Every structure is written in structure tokens, then in C-alpha cells.
Amino acid sequence: MTKLSTIIAATVILSGCVSVPNTPTAVFSTQKTPDQYVRCITPKWKDEVESATVSQHRNQYTVVAQSKLAASNVLEVHPKSTGSEVSLYMRSPFTSVLGYSNLESYARACL
């Protein structure tokens, strides 16, 4: 019975690590177009996380900083009438340990 309890507890704890927030950690507005913003943020994120990737669908962008240990950190950039809206999803529970704490700072620096 103790072995089963340990397995159940481990499963519950680990399932919390893979859950992904549906609401952004932070939302920013910028007067830059999505293209201008992504050209600023991409090199900064790639300096921090070499595997960072950018995808584009029409004039919306998604920048993803891959993580081997947790869900990826995601930055979505959407156009709006006065520039862009930037949504940041910090999904790593080990942000400061893995060095991802700078990703939000970089996102703000490009505004």
C-alpha cells in the first residue's frame, strides 16, 4: 500500500509540473509592428536559450524558448491598431535556476 501511495503522490506532483497556464504571465503593448518587435526579441531570447524558435502565421508571431525539463516559455505577438500586443507565458517552474528569468526582462526591453 505504501508503494501505491508513493506512486500516486509522485504522479500528482509531476502533473502539476506539466500543466500549462492559459492566461499570460504578462501582457505588454508596444507601438512597434509585430515584425519589428520580433526582430528585436529573437536574438535576445536565442542568447538565453539557443533552441528558441520563431513561427509566423499571417502577421502574428510566436517565439518559443524550448525547455527539456518543463513546458516551454512562449511569447505571442499580435497586431493591433496602434502597434502590437505581446503576451508572455512563463511556463517553467524553475525560471531562476534555468536562467529563464531574463526572458521577461528582454521582452520588456524590446517594447
Secondary structure, 3 states (H helix, E strand, C coil): CHHHHHHHHHHHHHHHHHCCCCCCCEEEEECCCHHHHHHHHHHHHHHHCCCCEEEEECCEEEEEECCCCCCCEEEEEEEECCEEEEEEECCCCCHHHHCCCHHHHHHHHCC
